[in-house]
């Protein structure tokens, strides 16, 4: 990453309209160009804050959030499974808007990786007048074909691991694997939820392991984090990210033709093939597409290109220049 580590100068829990609390943090330049980082998953959280290093702290006011139900936001979906049904893309977009208004931000740059790119695109379609530009890595739209590939089609690449994953799903006749996991992870049985979460977690580490097979195994050590991650991912994937038919991102991307965007993707991203980024770029005249030939799902060169993309977006706005 291009920039040195930095610590937030402010953070807190924003009380949302439905009583949930959204964790947010701000770093960088207080009067800089506002930018929002959207993490992956769904349910991965901000982690240790390495995302801040992608932004020039002398130009950007950097805002990060733990999306509802995960990280430092409350309640955690793993502790309050009854909140899962109300955790939707529409609600996440409303959370972002409430935070933007509360922070007094008029417009901002959006950046994100993987699921974060889906959410950034969905927010941009809902509020295009608030978005100055996008920088997205490991680009996804969480459409039905993408979900079916990552949960079933990719079994052609990892057949032995996929068979274990499918068998562990306990799916019923005619049920998709992802739907079976979503059903079990939303159930009232904590033992079954934990077993389903572990099986899902192991599979998550398989399909991203093309370049690092030695790292296969459970992705999360903490039981609560593992459960929350699996609950949220399967909930969103089973529902096509709540962006179906005419609401699907690829069906509407032409509406963003006036917003500059940088799309960065790895050719070896077996979890999310490059066709999604290419299809978006083809329908988006103001976008650029960079395919990194020798990397997978968010490699180091892709992150370097993200840094450069954010620098270019900052350069478009004089108010973000160093004084």
N, C-alpha and C positions, 0 to 999 in steps of 0.2 A: 504494500500500500504506500501511497506517495507521501502522506502527511503523518506527522508525529502523533502519538496518542494524546488525547486531551480529555479533561474531566468536565462534565456538565456544570454550568454555572447556575442552573435552576432545574428543579424537577418537582413532581407532585402527583397527586391522584385527583383527577377531574371527576366530579360527581355527574354522571350521565342522566339523561332524562328519565330512564327507567330504574334508576337507583344503583346501577352498576358503577364501578369506579375504573377509570382509564388511567394507567400509568403513562406519564409523558416526561420527557427530559429535553433540555435545550443546551446547546454548546456552541462554540465558535464566536462569531461577531454579533453582538446584541442588535445592532442596526444593519446587519448584513442582508443579503438576498435570502429570503426564507426558503428552506428546503425540507421536505419530509421524507424520511426513510421508512420503507415498509418491509418488514421482515418476511421470511418465508414460512413454510409449513403447509397449511395454517397451523398455528400453535407453537412455532419455534421460539418466539420471543426475541428480544433484543440481545440476549446473551450478555457478554462482557463489554459490549459497546465498541467492538472493533469497526463497526460501520462508520463511525465518526471520522475515521482516517481517510475515507474516500473524498472528503470535502475539504476545500481550502478554508481553514478557520479564520483567515483574514478577509474572506469574501462572504462566507455563508453564515446565516443563522441556521443551525442544524437542529432539527426537531426529530425525535424518535419516539415511537409509542410501542408498548406491548399491547397487541390487539386484544380485544375483550376475551376473557376466559383463560388467558395464559400469562406467563411471566409474572410481573408485579402488579398486573391489573387484578381487580377483585369483583366478584368471586371467581376463583379458579373453576373451570368446568369439571375438573377431576374431583373437586370437593362439593360441587353443586350440580350434579348431572341434570337436574330439572331445568337448568338454564340453557342446555344445549339447543333445544328447539327454537329459541329466540335468537340464536347466534347465526346470523345470515349476512351475506354480502351487503344487502341493503342497510342492515343495522351497522355494519362496520363503516360504511360510507357516511352514515349519519353521525357516528362517533367522531370521525375525522372532521366533518363539518363543524360539529359543536366545539371541538378543540380549536380549529382555525379561528372561529369567531371569538372564542374566549381569549385566545392569544392576541387578537387584534391584527391578524394577518389578512391582507387582501388577496394576494396571489403568491403561489410558491411553485418551486421545482419539485417534481416527484422522482424518487429513485427507489429501486427495489430489485430483489432477486427471486426467481422462481415464483412461488405463490405471491410474493410481494409485487411481481410484475403484473399478475392478474388483477390484484386489488388496485394497483395504480391505474391500470387501464379502465377498470370499472368506475373508479372515482372520476377519472377524466371524462368519461362519457356522461356521467351524471352531472358534473360541474365543470364543463370545458372552459368557462370564463374565469376559473380560479387557477388554471394550470399554465405555467410559463414554459414548461418543457419537461421531457421525461428522459431518464437514463435507466435502462433496464437490462439486467443480466439473466441468463438462463430463462429465456422468455417463455411464458406459458399464458394460455387463456382459460385453462381448466375446462375445456369443452369435452363433450362425451367421448369423442374419438381419442383425445389425449388421456383421459382417465382409463378407458378400456385398454389402451396400449400399455400403460404403466402398471396395470393390475392384472392383465391377462395376456395381451399380445406379446409382451416382452418375455413371457415364458419360453418363447422359442430361442431366446438367448441364454436363459438360465433355467433350463427345463427341470433339473433335479430340485433346485431350490424352490421353483414355482410350484411344483407338485406338492411339496411339503406345506407351502403357504396356502395353497388351495384346499388341501386336505384339512388343515388346521382351521379353516374358515367355518367348517360345519354348515356349509351352504345347503339350502333346500333345493329341490328339483326346480330348474329354470331360474335360479337366483344368481345374480352376478356375485363374484367374489367380494367386490367392494361393498355391495349391499348387505351381504352376510355379516361382514365385519362391522359395518355401521349399525346393523340391528343389534348385534351382541354388545357392542360398546355403549349403546344407549339403553341397555337393559337394566333391570333392578338388581341383578345378581353380581355383587362385587367380585366374587371369585372368577366367574366367567369373564367379566370385563377385564380383569387383570391378565388372564390367560390369552384373551384375544389381543390385548395391547402388546404383549410380549411377542406373539407370533407376527403381528403387524410390524413391530419395531425391527425385528430381524430381517424381514423382507425389505424394509426401507433401506437398510444398509447393504443389501445385496444389489439392488438395481442401480445404486450410485457407485458401485465398486469396480467398474470396468478397469480403471487405471490403478486401483489400490485393493486388490483382493485380500491382502493381508489384514485389512481393517474390517472385515466382515464380522458380524456378531450383533448383539443388541446395541442400538444406537444411543439409548439413554440409560444411565446408571440409576437415576432417581425414579422410584416407582410412580410417584405422583406426576412427574414431568412426562414419563413415558405414557401414562394413561391419558393425560390431557392432550398430548400431541396426537395420539391415535384416535381419540374421540373426535377431535376437531378435523383432522385430515379426512377421516372416513365420512364424517357428517357432510363436509363440503363436497368431496368427490362424489359421493353417492347422489348428491343433488345437483350435479353439474355446476357447482358454485352458485346455484340459484340464478343462473344466467342462461336460460333455455330459449330455443327458437329465435324469434326476432330480437330477443334481448342478449343473445350471445355476442361476445366481443367481436369475433371475426365478421359477423353480419353487420356491424355498426362502425367498424374502424374508420370508414371514410368520413365520418362525422368529425374526426380529429385531424383532418387534413391541414388545418392551419397551425397546429401545435408541433414544434420541432421535437424530434425524438431520436434517441440513439439506442439501437437494438444490438445487443452483444450476445453471442451464443457459441457454444462449443460444438464442433463437428462430431466429436465423440460422445456427445451427450445422449447416451442410450435411453435414459429415463424420459427425456423430452426431446425427440428428434427435431432437427433444425427446420423442418417444414413449417412449424408454427410461426417462427420468427420470419421466415421467408414470405409466408402468406400475408402476415401483417404488413411487412415492408412493401409488398407489391400493391397493396391497397392504400398506402399511406405515403403520398408524394413527399412530404416534409420529413420523412424518416431516413436514417442511414442504417445500414445493416453491416455488421462485421462478424464474420464467422472465423473462429480460431480453430485451425485445422487439427491441432494435436491435443485439444483439451476437452473435458467432459462438462459436468454440471457445475460451472462456476469455478474454473481454475485460476491460477495466479495471473496469467496473461489477460484473461477476461477482466479481472479486477483492475489491472493496470489501465485497460481501455475504459473501464467505468470511471476511474479517476480523471482520465483525459476528457471524457465526455462531459463530466460535471464542470471541469475547467472551461470547456467551450461554452456551455450554457451560461456560466457565470459571466463570461466575457461579453455576452450579448446584452448585459444589463449594466449600464454605467454605475448605478447605485451600489453595485457589488464590488467595484474596483477599489483597490487599496488606496487610501488617501495619504 
